[in-house]
């Protein structure tokens, strides 16, 4: 899940979003986003889908299955 953590943080920072702002705009929890970015927890499939749609990337990209 390290690739997921890296890509999530990279996409968030590229768009100039704080964890709190990303949480507000996606309806996800800021605490969950923090845990994912620090590899403390694994996101559920629904969260991956929400993030992929929000950032305009595929779930496979977020998970490191494609570049």
C-alpha positions as CSV (number, residue, x, y, z in Angstrom):
1,X,0.0,0.0,0.0
2,X,3.0,2.3,-0.1
3,X,2.4,3.2,-3.7
4,X,-1.2,4.1,-2.8
5,X,0.0,6.3,0.0
6,X,2.6,8.0,-2.2
7,X,0.2,8.6,-5.1
8,X,-2.6,9.9,-2.8
9,X,-0.4,12.4,-1.2
10,X,1.2,13.4,-4.5
11,X,-2.2,14.0,-6.1
12,X,-3.5,15.9,-3.1
13,X,-0.4,18.2,-3.0
14,X,-0.4,18.7,-6.8
15,X,-3.9,20.2,-6.4
16,X,-2.9,22.3,-3.4
17,X,-5.3,20.6,-1.0
18,X,-4.8,20.0,2.7
19,X,-6.0,16.7,4.1
20,X,-8.9,18.6,5.6
21,X,-9.9,20.1,2.3
22,X,-9.7,16.8,0.5
23,X,-11.9,15.3,3.2
24,X,-14.4,18.0,2.9
25,X,-14.6,17.8,-0.9
26,X,-14.8,14.0,-1.1
27,X,-16.9,13.3,2.0
28,X,-14.1,11.1,3.4
29,X,-12.6,11.5,6.9
30,X,-9.5,13.6,7.4
31,X,-8.3,11.0,9.9
32,X,-8.7,8.2,7.3
33,X,-6.8,10.2,4.7
34,X,-4.0,10.7,7.2
35,X,-3.9,7.0,8.0
36,X,-3.8,6.1,4.3
37,X,-1.0,8.6,3.6
38,X,1.1,7.1,6.4
39,X,0.3,3.5,5.5
40,X,-1.4,2.9,8.9
41,X,-4.6,1.6,7.3
42,X,-5.8,0.2,4.0
43,X,-8.7,2.0,2.3
44,X,-11.9,0.3,1.5
45,X,-12.9,-0.1,-2.2
46,X,-15.5,2.6,-2.0
47,X,-12.9,5.1,-0.8
48,X,-10.6,4.2,-3.6
49,X,-13.4,4.7,-6.1
50,X,-14.3,8.1,-4.6
51,X,-10.6,9.2,-4.7
52,X,-10.1,7.9,-8.3
53,X,-13.1,9.8,-9.5
54,X,-12.2,13.0,-7.6
55,X,-8.7,13.0,-9.0
56,X,-9.6,11.8,-12.5
57,X,-7.4,8.8,-12.4
58,X,-8.0,5.1,-12.4
59,X,-8.2,2.9,-9.3
60,X,-5.4,0.8,-10.9
61,X,-3.2,4.0,-11.0
62,X,-3.9,4.8,-7.3
63,X,-3.1,1.2,-6.4
64,X,0.1,1.1,-8.4
65,X,-1.1,-1.5,-10.9
66,X,-0.5,0.9,-13.8
67,X,1.5,4.0,-14.4
